[in-house]
């Protein structure tokens, strides 16, 4: 993290601010579903950890349940997302996948 020490992380190639958030997630792929945990979320995508990662370039669907206190709403907000995996990485021995969000639908 930069010397700024902010909770939101940015870097030169990303256009959206990333917010570190650990939320449970079920990711659906052409091969089935898998349980995952978000590491960070932005308006354009997510980074998530899972025991088995979907292949790079695969289409995924997932629903993020954003807590009411984060969204400033009286109830949690569900965001149904369709996207694609763009890369894999390892962090502290854990597999992570980065995905771009191509479409999303809000459910209040």
Secondary structure, DSSP 8 states (H G I E B T S, - for coil): --TT--SEE--TT--S-EEE---EEEEEETTEEEEEEEEEE-SSEEEEE-SS---TT-EEEEEEEE-HHHHTSSS-EEEEEEEEEEEEEEETTEEEEEEEEEEEEEE-
